[in-house]
Amino acid sequence: MMSTGDLLNIEPVELKFTFELKKQISSSLQLSNKTDTYVAFKVKTTNPKKYCVRPNTGVVLPRSTCDVIVTMQAQKESPPDMQCKDKFLLQSVRVNDGVDPKEITAEMFNKEAGHVVEECKLRVVYVAPTQPPSPVPEGSEEGSSPRGSASENGADSATTMRAFTEQNESAEAKALMSRLTEEKNNAIQQNNKLRQELDLLKRESSKSRGGASMIFVILIGLLGIIMGYLLKKT
């Protein structure tokens, strides 16, 4: 909703504050100069100790806009039925081109002195917050640390990792022992087989001693290689 005068357009005409206890709340106005001349303005309120207006006086350049911020001081009590009787009055007057805001005086807005002053009354409206503050969950306190400190979590992680590593090492050791045992058994079986073949060759060597001696030497060498490999693995 906007107020349209001969000098300024004022938007909105209601200063709405989302009311919260013990918290400063701000509302803004936009002043639009409809003329081709400089326009000075001044903001008054029925409760100056409760509100801070920045700027409370100023100059709006021709065909330009100016923003005014109204801040309500933190309140200790809620008003009855969220109703507020505070009001604002915005006065505007034509001034000479190039006037500096520091040159604005209260006399410029004196109707009795013959100045043409345009006035707009603004009322204050309190609005309830859209969402209530989130309650603190039961069993928790503000500033309390999460369950379990970082050091405890770190200790648990280290213990778990150590146990996992020991399990892996134990499994690898068992697998290695199983593999070595299997190789040892295979070597023993090969050794027994060679001994049987050697005995067979010895029996046959009585028939042909010339060739048997050479075969016997070869088998003895193979047997030594296998036994060396077996001892190395164990």
CORUR-V856026 format. One record per backbone hydrogen bond with DSSP energy under -1.0 kcal/mol. CO is the residue of the C=O (numbers start at 0). NH is the residue of the N-H. Records with the same first field share a line. If there is no record, write none. Layout:
CO = NH  NH
This chain:
2 = 9
6 = 33
7 = 4
8 = 31
9 = 2
10 = 29
12 = 122
14 = 124
16 = 18  126
24 = 71
26 = 69
28 = 67
29 = 10
30 = 65
31 = 8
34 = 62
37 = 94
38 = 59
39 = 92
40 = 57
41 = 90
43 = 88
46 = 49
49 = 72
51 = 70
53 = 68
55 = 42
57 = 40
59 = 38
60 = 63
63 = 32
65 = 30
67 = 28
68 = 53
69 = 26
70 = 51
71 = 24
74 = 21
78 = 81
79 = 82
85 = 123
86 = 45
87 = 121
88 = 43
89 = 119
90 = 41
91 = 117
92 = 39
95 = 98
99 = 102
100 = 103
104 = 107
105 = 108
106 = 109
109 = 114
110 = 113
117 = 91
119 = 89
121 = 87
122 = 14
124 = 16
126 = 18
136 = 139
140 = 143
148 = 152
149 = 153
150 = 154
151 = 155
152 = 156
153 = 157
154 = 158
155 = 159
156 = 160
157 = 161
158 = 162
159 = 163
160 = 164
161 = 165
162 = 166
163 = 167
164 = 168
165 = 169
166 = 170
167 = 171
168 = 172
169 = 173
170 = 174
171 = 175
172 = 176
173 = 177
174 = 178
175 = 179
176 = 180
177 = 181
178 = 182
179 = 183
180 = 184
181 = 185
182 = 186
183 = 187
184 = 188
185 = 189
186 = 190
187 = 191
188 = 192
189 = 193
190 = 194
191 = 195
192 = 196
193 = 197
194 = 198
195 = 199
196 = 200
197 = 201
198 = 202
199 = 203
200 = 204
203 = 206  207
207 = 211
208 = 212
210 = 214
211 = 215
212 = 216
213 = 217
214 = 218
215 = 219
216 = 220
217 = 221
218 = 222
219 = 223
220 = 224
221 = 225
222 = 226
223 = 227
224 = 228
225 = 229
226 = 230
227 = 231
228 = 232
229 = 233
